[in-house]
Amino acid sequence: MPLLDLAQVTAGYGHRRVLHEVDLSVDEGEIVAILGANGAGKTTTLRAISGVIHRVGQITFLGRSLLGSSASDTARLGIAHVPEGRGTMGQLTVAENLQLGAYVRRDRAIATDMDRVFSYFPVLKERRRQYAGTLSGGEQQMLAIARAIMARPKLVLLDEPSLGLAPLVARSIFELIGSINRDLRTAVLLVEQNAVAALDISHRAYVLEAGRVAVSGASAELRAHDRVRRSYLGY
């Protein structure tokens, strides 16, 4: 059974449908990428999973239906959503943002996990008393991912983690995502405009076009797919 499974999911905003009968799955410990042009439905897919928009069809996580679940419900079940634009709390310090990420937890290992997060993101340890709003764009993206990890999620939904970042900073973000996936076995569903980087880091990928799955398969196979190469990889 997949960790996350979408079957015939339709979703949108008001009367406007964006997703049309989408089938998608993520296995435990897997990185899955969603590719597509602007307006294809990538962000809407993540929002449908996390419960912030209306959706119909079947969405199951750990065998449990998410239909009818709110964003706070999905967070408690083990899904962390890092939205486009990062969404850090600028008026709080780095340490306070990380503590906020652990709000759904009731165990006593939060301090231990914060030390682990700092091992992945040493710059955040240096800036732990600094207000999040004063961080650079790359540091804010690191903080957004680190805050998600503090919830000990089984699945992280990442929306455009490289958006607006310099190429070297973006590369370091992708390397950190890969390390977290390998070390913690945290599954990742990644929306990313940089298709080359997304296919390099992911195990499988889906290409959305006009709210429908146009192509899907192993990332290595999609890198060689003529349609994907021409439309998204630029060669």
GUTI-859204 format. One record per residue (C-alpha): x, y, z. Coordinates in nm, 3 decimals. Layout:
<rs>
((X; Y; Z))
...
</rs>
This chain:
<rs>
((0.000; 0.000; 0.000))
((0.143; 0.344; -0.090))
((0.209; 0.593; 0.188))
((-0.002; 0.846; -0.004))
((-0.250; 0.759; -0.276))
((-0.465; 0.988; -0.490))
((-0.730; 0.832; -0.713))
((-0.951; 1.030; -0.951))
((-0.895; 1.352; -0.755))
((-1.069; 1.664; -0.883))
((-1.009; 1.996; -0.708))
((-1.021; 2.370; -0.763))
((-1.127; 2.708; -0.632))
((-1.496; 2.792; -0.617))
((-1.653; 2.686; -0.946))
((-1.318; 2.671; -1.127))
((-1.176; 2.321; -1.156))
((-0.798; 2.296; -1.174))
((-0.733; 1.923; -1.121))
((-0.921; 1.666; -1.328))
((-0.927; 1.304; -1.208))
((-0.562; 1.292; -1.100))
((-0.405; 0.961; -0.997))
((-0.079; 0.987; -0.802))
((0.105; 0.794; -0.530))
((0.407; 0.824; -0.302))
((0.568; 0.526; -0.131))
((0.741; 0.535; 0.207))
((1.088; 0.688; 0.187))
((1.039; 0.801; -0.172))
((1.094; 1.138; -0.341))
((0.832; 1.205; -0.607))
((0.840; 1.515; -0.827))
((0.549; 1.695; -0.992))
((0.646; 1.885; -1.306))
((0.446; 2.109; -1.533))
((0.403; 2.459; -1.668))
((0.257; 2.745; -1.465))
((-0.113; 2.683; -1.409))
((-0.087; 2.307; -1.466))
((-0.216; 2.227; -1.117))
((0.103; 2.147; -0.928))
((0.043; 2.370; -0.627))
((-0.326; 2.280; -0.630))
((-0.230; 1.913; -0.594))
((-0.037; 1.985; -0.275))
((-0.321; 2.200; -0.141))
((-0.572; 1.924; -0.213))
((-0.361; 1.676; -0.017))
((-0.314; 1.905; 0.281))
((-0.683; 1.990; 0.297))
((-0.685; 2.366; 0.234))
((-0.911; 2.350; -0.073))
((-1.222; 2.154; -0.168))
((-1.155; 1.824; -0.343))
((-1.338; 1.508; -0.444))
((-1.215; 1.162; -0.532))
((-1.002; 0.947; -0.305))
((-0.699; 1.064; -0.105))
((-0.557; 0.817; 0.146))
((-0.257; 0.848; 0.374))
((-0.139; 0.542; 0.565))
((-0.460; 0.379; 0.447))
((-0.678; 0.650; 0.601))
((-0.899; 0.879; 0.394))
((-0.802; 1.247; 0.405))
((-1.131; 1.369; 0.259))
((-1.298; 1.577; 0.524))
((-0.965; 1.639; 0.700))
((-0.844; 1.994; 0.759))
((-0.485; 2.118; 0.727))
((-0.434; 2.077; 1.103))
((-0.570; 1.721; 1.082))
((-0.325; 1.625; 0.807))
((-0.038; 1.780; 1.005))
((-0.123; 1.565; 1.306))
((-0.135; 1.256; 1.082))
((0.223; 1.320; 0.969))
((0.210; 1.546; 0.661))
((0.414; 1.867; 0.665))
((0.344; 2.128; 0.396))
((0.612; 2.382; 0.299))
((0.423; 2.625; 0.072))
((0.563; 2.837; -0.206))
((0.700; 3.157; -0.055))
((0.830; 2.965; 0.249))
((0.579; 3.095; 0.506))
((0.819; 3.145; 0.796))
((0.707; 3.365; 1.085))
((0.926; 3.671; 1.036))
((0.847; 3.824; 1.376))
((0.970; 3.510; 1.555))
((1.330; 3.399; 1.598))
((1.475; 3.099; 1.416))
((1.452; 2.891; 1.736))
((1.090; 2.995; 1.793))
((1.000; 2.901; 1.434))
((1.151; 2.556; 1.487))
((0.962; 2.510; 1.813))
((0.643; 2.611; 1.631))
((0.710; 2.331; 1.382))
((0.685; 2.079; 1.665))
((0.347; 2.203; 1.791))
((0.168; 1.878; 1.695))
((0.406; 1.667; 1.903))
((0.362; 1.550; 2.260))
((0.694; 1.370; 2.315))
((1.003; 1.497; 2.496))
((1.259; 1.465; 2.216))
((1.206; 1.810; 2.067))
((1.541; 1.945; 2.191))
((1.719; 1.641; 2.049))
((1.551; 1.692; 1.712))
((1.644; 2.060; 1.712))
((2.008; 1.958; 1.750))
((1.963; 1.721; 1.455))
((1.810; 1.998; 1.246))
((2.104; 2.223; 1.330))
((2.340; 1.948; 1.209))
((2.171; 1.971; 0.868))
((2.150; 2.351; 0.873))
((2.451; 2.489; 1.066))
((2.373; 2.845; 0.954))
((2.040; 2.824; 1.138))
((2.223; 2.734; 1.458))
((2.436; 3.045; 1.414))
((2.122; 3.252; 1.360))
((1.895; 3.079; 1.612))
((1.833; 3.401; 1.808))
((1.787; 3.609; 1.493))
((1.440; 3.708; 1.368))
((1.337; 3.497; 1.070))
((1.237; 3.805; 0.872))
((1.600; 3.922; 0.867))
((1.733; 3.602; 0.706))
((1.835; 3.579; 0.341))
((1.603; 3.403; 0.096))
((1.809; 3.085; 0.106))
((1.821; 3.086; 0.484))
((1.445; 3.135; 0.504))
((1.396; 2.836; 0.273))
((1.625; 2.629; 0.495))
((1.423; 2.739; 0.798))
((1.095; 2.646; 0.630))
((1.223; 2.294; 0.557))
((1.380; 2.262; 0.901))
((1.055; 2.368; 1.068))
((0.869; 2.100; 0.872))
((1.120; 1.835; 0.981))
((1.064; 1.932; 1.346))
((0.717; 1.781; 1.320))
((0.875; 1.439; 1.248))
((0.654; 1.399; 0.940))
((0.625; 1.085; 0.734))
((0.567; 1.301; 0.425))
((0.680; 1.653; 0.335))
((0.500; 1.849; 0.063))
((0.756; 2.092; -0.086))
((0.632; 2.368; -0.317))
((0.902; 2.534; -0.532))
((1.192; 2.519; -0.281))
((1.437; 2.679; -0.528))
((1.210; 2.971; -0.624))
((1.403; 3.299; -0.628))
((1.728; 3.147; -0.508))
((2.072; 3.178; -0.666))
((2.181; 2.857; -0.844))
((2.445; 2.765; -0.583))
((2.198; 2.817; -0.297))
((1.932; 2.617; -0.479))
((2.180; 2.334; -0.533))
((2.257; 2.322; -0.161))
((1.883; 2.310; -0.083))
((1.837; 2.009; -0.311))
((2.139; 1.836; -0.154))
((1.986; 1.888; 0.191))
((1.651; 1.749; 0.075))
((1.831; 1.439; -0.051))
((2.023; 1.399; 0.275))
((1.708; 1.430; 0.488))
((1.531; 1.175; 0.270))
((1.817; 0.926; 0.296))
((1.890; 0.974; 0.666))
((1.538; 1.005; 0.807))
((1.352; 0.808; 0.537))
((1.110; 1.099; 0.512))
((0.905; 1.082; 0.193))
((0.890; 1.398; -0.017))
((0.638; 1.516; -0.275))
((0.821; 1.792; -0.461))
((0.678; 2.062; -0.688))
((0.961; 2.229; -0.876))
((0.998; 2.443; -1.189))
((1.361; 2.335; -1.228))
((1.279; 2.005; -1.396))
((1.644; 1.901; -1.433))
((1.708; 1.933; -1.059))
((1.375; 1.771; -0.972))
((1.442; 1.465; -1.187))
((1.798; 1.438; -1.053))
((1.680; 1.418; -0.691))
((1.354; 1.223; -0.729))
((1.280; 0.853; -0.771))
((0.964; 0.902; -0.976))
((0.783; 1.195; -1.136))
((0.449; 1.305; -1.275))
((0.399; 1.568; -1.545))
((0.076; 1.767; -1.516))
((-0.075; 1.942; -1.814))
((-0.399; 2.139; -1.774))
((-0.473; 1.963; -1.446))
((-0.428; 1.608; -1.576))
((-0.142; 1.360; -1.553))
((0.014; 1.360; -1.899))
((0.324; 1.149; -1.831))
((0.451; 0.955; -1.528))
((0.727; 0.710; -1.451))
((1.071; 0.662; -1.305))
((1.271; 0.985; -1.310))
((1.551; 0.823; -1.509))
((1.300; 0.721; -1.775))
((1.143; 1.067; -1.793))
((1.485; 1.226; -1.845))
((1.502; 1.025; -2.170))
((1.137; 1.083; -2.268))
((1.125; 1.291; -2.588))
((0.823; 1.495; -2.486))
((0.961; 1.570; -2.140))
((1.307; 1.654; -2.277))
((1.172; 1.900; -2.532))
((0.913; 2.067; -2.307))
((1.085; 2.075; -1.969))
((1.455; 1.989; -1.994))
((1.548; 2.210; -2.285))
((1.734; 1.959; -2.504))
</rs>
